Amino acid sequence: MSDSPAPLADPHLVFDAVEGRRDLVILGSTGSIGTQAIDLVLRNPDRFRVTALSAAGGRVALLAEQARRLRVRTVAVASPDAVPALREALREEYGAGEQPPEILAGPDAATQLAGSDCHTVLNGITGSIGLAPTLAALKAGRTLALANKESLIVGGPLVKALAAPGQIIPVDSEHAALFQALAAGKRADVRKLVVTASGGPFRGRTRSELADVTREQALNHPTWAMGPVITVNSATLVNKGLEVIEAHLLYDIPFDRIEVVVHPQSYVHSMVEFTDGSTLAQATPPDMRGPIAIGLGWPQRVPDAAPAFDWTKASTWEFLPLDTEAFPSVGLARHVGTLGGTAPAVFNAANEECVDAFLDGRLAFNGIMDTVTAVVEEHGTPATGTSLTVADVLEAEAWARTRAQELSAKATAEARA
C-alpha cells in the first residue's frame, strides 16, 4: 500500500460516535435516496430523529408531508419560486395551533442546513450542486452519509482536505459494500477492489446496436428504480466510471487495483480481494435501504433495514467482463481520475449536459460519450492539482457545460443534415 494518508472512508474508524438516538439532516428528501431514508427513520424512531429536510422544490406536497410526519424544525428548497406553494402545502398538512417548520430558500439553503446542529448529514442530492453542502457538513464536524458521489468526484482534493478520519460513510450500494468488506481485514492486506455493475438495460449490445436506443429504453433499468439522470448514467455506465473514481478517493487504492465486473443480478454489490487470495463479497437483494442504514447507523446495524435472501430458493449469479468498446465511460473515468485537478469536474459536468440533451431528444445515445470524450480532450491536462479551489471547479464546470452544449448541438445538426 502507499504511504498516503488514511482513506476518507474507513470502517475501522468511527467519527464522533454517539449512543442513543441520532439527529439527522436529510438533503434531497423528495428524491429516491431521501424517501427511502425517511422510510427507514419512520420505522426506527428510537434510533433516528430528523431535524431538517431539503429538496429542490418541485414536489412541495411531498416535502410538506415529510416535514409533518417527521416534525422537523426546518425545511429548505433550492428554488425561491417554490416557497408560496410550500407554505400552502404546509398549511394543509399542519392543524390549527400547530407550528409549521421554518422555511429556507435559495441555492445556498441546503448548504446552510448541512452545517446546522445534528449528528449526521445525509447528502442525497443529485449532481455536482451537492459539493457545497458536502463541504459545509465536513467543516461543521458532522458525520457525512454520502450518497452524492458527484461532490467527491468534482471536489476530491477539497473534500480530502476537510474530512477527518472516519467522518465519511458511503451510501452508494457499491461503496457501502466495499466499506463493509474492508472491515474484515487490514488495509495493508488489500490487493484490489472489485466494483460490480448490473450492465444496465443494454448489457450485451455492441456499440452499433446502441446507436438508435430511445429515451424510454434507457430509462428502463432492469434492477434499480432511480431518477432519470442516474438511470441514464447506468445505461452508459458513466455511473460506474464515477464509482471507480469515488472508490479511489474514498479508500486510497490506485486505479490499476480497482476493477469493474458485470453482475446482472445486482446481488453482490462489490468485493474486496485480499493478498492471501481470498475475496469477500457483500451481498443483499437490490434495495438501497441497506446501504442507507449503514450510512446512518454505522458502526451499529439497523435490524430489518432491508430484505434478506431466501436461501431455500435456487438462484444463479453471473459475473461477466466489461465490454469497454461499447461502454468506454469507465476507461475515460479512469483517465480523468488519474489526471485529477479539474478534469473529473469537466467529465461530470459535460456528462450532465449531454444526459439532459439525450433526455430532451437533442442528442443520440452514443453521442453522450462521444461528446463527453471530446470535451475532456479539449480540456487537456488540468493546471490545478492539490491547490484546487471551489472557484477552479466552478469555472471548469461552466466551461465544460457550455462546450458540451455546443458540441452536442453540432452533432445533432450534422446527424439531421
ABEGO torsion letter per residue (X at the ends): XBABBBBABBAABBBGBBBEBBBBBBBGAABAAAAAAAAAAAABAAABBBABBBBAGABAAAAAAAAAAAGBABBBBABAAAAAAAAAAAAAABBBGBBBBBBBBEAAAAAAAAABBBABBBBABBEAAAAAAAAAAAAAGBBBBBABAAAAAAAAAAAAAABBBGABBBABAAAAAAAAAAAABBAAABABBBBBBAGEAABGBBAAAAAABBAAAAABBAABBBBAAAAAAAAAGAAAAAAAAAAAAAAGBBAAABBBBBBAAGABAEBBBBAAGBBBBBBBBBBAAAAAAAAAAOABBBBGABBBBBAABBBBBBBBBBBAAABAAAAAAAAAAAAEEAAAAAAAAAAAAAAAAAAAGABBAAAAAAAAAAAAAAAEBBABBAABBAAAAAAAAAAAAAAAAAAAAAAAAAAAX
